[in-house]
């Protein structure tokens, strides 16, 4: 649960901005979007596999670029 303590004399818009930033950093909105609809286990595995492949390719390209320079 995310909490933001409003300091005395602090404008509400500043506190709201801190709250929104805290919510975004905690990953609550990302998790809520994931739970909006049901995802079959096979679809979840496929999505995670594609993400792992993308991550591997990016790391390999970054290493190759570093080796070239």
Long-range contacts (C-beta under 8 A, 24 or more apart in sequence): 2-26, 2-28
